């Protein structure tokens, strides 16, 4: 928590010193062809909601799920809605009942995904109250074979009792139609003394996850992983590595055989961020059909903020990274086939004695050059942890957490480009 507060204060100080002009001129100075709908609320406004996540299979299935409180009881449950491409609206809210009692978390958010046969997997984390480890928890999953009408009893992802905790997971549809999952696990590799290990497994129809294996370590214990299948059908898993002297920079492993084997970890952004704590902010990968790129946050002395890097030059020049925002945090990214990348994140600012935050949409080309930049959340409010996905070639949808009247809710908007 102390580290999160420090990152927040650092971002605010930089905002006050260097970004006031940019923020005040943001809407007026940049002419844009973007058409942005008025934000709408998806979740119950009487209780707290958080942890928005999009699943998109590139065909007919776009799901938005989130964690919602039950009757202001601080007990949470997983809910989701399906997006209708024709009406540009989300359908009815569906509740995943086996998730009752799950943890709520902005970065280690629950996720729902669908395999090639229409089998749905809901993946979520439950606190392990019997463990002596701080923040210990177990990843569970539940399966639906009837489009979410009914769900199986929840099962543990990891049955090995030597695993004391799993967290910060991600899930993606693989080229063979199954689902791949990555996560951080307390079972360290033999060579490692600190941190966690990065693990991978894949679904097998409606039988759960199989072929569990460690693929990298040591990793920072509390930053979200990102599993992403690129246009060449390779599995890319991005994570924050932990090296000597508590250096925590972004790395990637790649599989070209649908998860059977993975490459050795390679650094993506050379920040040299030395921090004795947990940043709670992970990377995001995207592919425009030609280039795969990554976006991430760092608090390094070499440069603080959100950075973008096209991975075409990963081998020869590590330092070819572009600053996206020196005051932004928690970036997420997608890309359209037109060659541009779309990044969303929050930026903090202060009005009198009140801290507020905007959701910013920034469009960059394949080399990170800014094309457009626009605030998409309502003014004079608190907004954070945005997620983004494509609807079609000229449209996207963005969802985030908005806080008003001491309650957090999930809002979304449609962006036509």
N, C-alpha and C positions, 0 to 999 in steps of 0.2 A: 504494500500500500504506500509506503514512504517513497518508493521509486516512482510509482504512478503520479503521486503528488508533485514530485520534483520535475518530472517530464511535463506535467501540466503547467507548472509555474514557469519553467524554461520557455515553453511555447508562448505563454502570455507575455513574458518580458520581451521576447523577440517580436511579438505582435505590436506591442506598444512602441518599440523603438524603430522598427523597420517596415511595418506593413500597413500603417494607418492610411497612407495615400492610396495604396492598392485597394484596400477594403472599401473606402469611401467612394472610389471611382469605379468599383467593380461592375455595377449594373449599367452605369451611364457611359463609360468610356469604351466598352467593347460591344460593337454591333454584332449581332448574332442572328443566325437563321433558326436557332433552336425554338421550338414551340413546347412550352412546359405547362402541363396541366396544374390546376390548383391541387395542393396535397390533400389526400383523403385519409381518414383513419380506418384501419382494418381491425384493430383489436378492441376489446371491451374497455371503455374509458373509465369504468368504476374501479378497476383493479390495475396492478402494475404488469406491464409486458416488456419483454426485451429479447435480444438474441435473434434478430431477423436473419433469414437465410433463404437464398434462391436455389432451386434445382431446375435445370433446363436441359432436356435431352436433345435439343435442336430440332425437334419435330412438333408434337402436339402437347407435350407435357411441360408446363412451367408451373412450379409450385413455390409458394412463399410460406415458410413455417416460422414460428416464433414460440417463445415460452411465456405462459400467462399464469398469473396468480389465481388461486381459487378462493373467491369470497374474502379477499383481503386477509387471508390466513397465513401468508408467507409460505404456503404450500403451492408448488408450481406443477404445471402440466403442459404437454406439447400440443399445439394446435396448428392447423394449416388451411390454406385456401388454394384452389386451382385457378389459373388465369385462362380466360377465354379470349383467344386471339381475335375472333370476329367482333365481339362486343367491346373489347378492350376493358373488360371488367373482371374482378375476382369473384368466384362463386361463393357458396356457403362455407361457413367455418366448420371444419371437422376436427374432432378431438381424438387424440391417441390415448385412450384410457390407461393402457399399461405403463405409461410414462409418469403417472401420478407420483409426486414426491421427488421428481428429478431436480437437479440443480439448475439454476438460472445463471447464465454467463454470457457476456457480450462477445468474447473472443472464442471461448470453447463452447459455442452455441450448438444446440441440437440440430439434427439434419434429417431430412426425409428425401429418399431417392427411389427411382424406379428402374428395374432392369429391363432387358429387351423383351421379356415375356409379360411385362406389366405387373410383376411382383414388387410390392412396395416394402422398403426397409425404413423404419424409423430408428434413428440412433441417438442416444442421449446418455447423460452421465448422472450417476447417483452417488451422493456422498457416502463414504464408508465411515460410519460413526464409531465402529469398533476398532478402527486402526489407531495406532499411536503416532502415525505420521501426520504432520500438518497438511491440511488440504487434500487428504487421500480420498480417492473416489474410484468407482468402477464404471466402465462403459458398458451399456446394455443395448440390446436391439430388440425390436418387435417386428413381425412380418404380417402383411395383409395381402391376401390373394384375391380379394373382391373389391378392389379400388377404394380401400379405406373404410368399408362398412364394418368389418370386424378385424381385430388384431390378435395375434398370438400372445401367449404369456411372454413376458420379457425374459431374455436370456443374456448371460454375461458374454461379452466378446472374448474375454480371456479367461480360460479355466485353469491355467497354471497358477498354483497357489504361491509360487515365488514372486509373482507380480503383485506388488502391494498397491499399485495405483496406475491408472491410465487416464490420459486427458488430452486436450487440444488436438482433436481429431478432425479429419476432413474426409469427404466421400465423393466419388466421381464415377460416371458411366464409362466403362472401358470399351475398347474396340471389339471385343468378343461378346459384348452384350451383358457381361456381368458387372458388378459394382466393386470398385477398389476402395479400400479404406486405409488411411494413414493415421498414426497416433503416436504420442509420446508415452513411453513406458518406463516404470521404475527399474526394470531389469536391465542393468547396464551391460555393455559389452565387456569382455574380459579385460581389455586394455584400458578401460575408462575408470577413473576414480570419482569423478563428479558428473553432475548433470543427469540427463535421461538418455534413453535410446529411441531412435526412430524406428517404428515397426510398420509393416504392411501386411494386409490380407485381402482376399477377394471373396465375393459371394459365390455360392454354388446353387443356382436355382432358388428354391425355397428352403434350403437346408442350412442356411446361415453362412458364416464366413469360414474359409479354409486357407491352407497354405500360409499360415502366420509365420513371419520371419522378421528378424532385426535387419535393418539395411544401412544404418548409419549411427554414429555416436562419437563423442558425447554431444548432446543438444542442450540448448537453453531449456529449462524445465517448464516454462510457462508462456511460450509464444505459439500462436496458432500455426499449424502446418497447412500447406496448400497442395492438394493433389490435382493435377491438371493433365488432360489428354490433348496433345497438340494435333495439328492438321496432318502430321505424319504418323498418327496413332501411337506415338511414344507416350509413356507415362512419365510425367515430370512431377517430382515432389520437392517443394521448396520448404526450408525450415531455417530457424536461427541456430547456428552452430555455437558450441562452447569450446573455446580453445584455451591455451595456456594464458595465465594471468587474467582470466575472466573476460576475454575478448569474445564479443557476441555479434557476429556478422552473418549475413544471409548466404546460404549454400543451397545446392540442388543435386539430386540424384536422378538418374534417367533409366528407364527400362524400355528396351526395344523388342521384348518378347512377352508382352502382356503380363508382366510382373513375375516372371520366373527368375530373372536375375536383374540386378541393378548395378549401375556404374559406381565408381568411387565418388564421394562427395567433392564438388567443385564450388569454389567461392563465386558468387554472382556480383556482389557489391562490396568492394574492399573499403570498409569504413574504419576498421580498427577501433571499434567501440568497446572500451573497457568499462564495465559496470558490474558492481557486486550486488546484483539484484535482478528482478524480473520485469522486463519492459511491458509485457502483456500487449504486444502488437506484432502481428505476423505478416508475411509477404503475400502478394497476390500475382498470379501469372495470367497472361492472356496471349492469344494468337490471332492474327488477322488473315491467316491463310498463307502468309509469306514469312512473317517474322514472329518469333515468340519473345515476349518481353516480361519484365518483372518490375513491380513497384513495392517500396517498403519504407518504413520509418527507421531513422537512426538518431541517436543523441550524441554522436561522436564529436570530439573536439575538431575533427577535420571538416565538420559541417553537419549541422542539426536540421532535421526536417524530413520531408518525403522526397525520395529519389526514384527516378525511372531509368531503366537500362534495357536496351535491346540486346538480346543474348547472341546475336550473330557474331559479335566481337568478343565473346566470352573468353576464348583462348588467348588471343594476342594482347588484348588491352583490358585489364580489369577495371581501370579507372574511368572508362567511358560511361559515366553516369550523369544524368541531368537532374538538377534540382527542380522539383515540381512546386513545393511550398515549404518555406522555412518555418511555418507556424502550424502546419497541418498534422493530423494524426489519424491512425487506423485507416489506411487506404485500401480500397478494393477496386478491381479493374476488370473491364471486358473489352472486346474489340469487334468491329464490324468489318465485313469483307472489303470495304473501301480503303483500307490501309490505316485508318485512324484508331487510336486507343482512347477509351473513356474511363476516367479515374474519378472516384468519389471519395471524399474524406471530410472530417470536421475541422473547422478553424475556430479558435476561441477569441473572444474580445470582451471588453468591459464597457458597460454603460453606467456612469456614476459609480455606485458601489456594487453593481450586480454583474456577475460573470455570465456571459451568454455564448452560444456557439451556433455557427451556420454549417449547413451541408453544402459543399462546393462540388460542382461538376466541372472537370477540366478535360479538354480534348487536346491530345497531342498527336503528332505524326510518329512514324516509326523510329525516328531518331530522338524523340522527346521534345521537339519544338512545339511550343504552345500555339494552338489554333484558336481555341475559344475557352472561356472560363466564365462560369456563372453560378450565383447562389441559387439553390433550388428549394430551400426550406423557407418557412415563414420567418419574417424578421422579428427581432426582440423576443426570441425564445431559445430554449436549450435543445440542441439536436446533436446526435452522435451515432457512431457505428453504422454507417450506411453500407448497403450492399447493392449490387447492380447486375442486370442481365439484359440480353437482347430479346426483343420480341420478334422483330423481322429486320430486314436490311436497313430500314430508315427509322426504326423506333426502338426505344429502350424503356425499362422500368427500373426505378430506384426506390428502395425502402430504407427506413432508418428509425431510430428511437427518438421520440419527442417527449420532453418533460414539461408538463403544465399542471398547475394546482397540486404540486407534490405527487403527481402520478405520471408514470412513464407509459407510453403507448406506441404502437407501430403505425407509422404513416408511410404513404407511398405516392409516387407521381409517375405520369407517363411523359416521356421526352421524345418528341418527333424531331428528326434531324434531316 
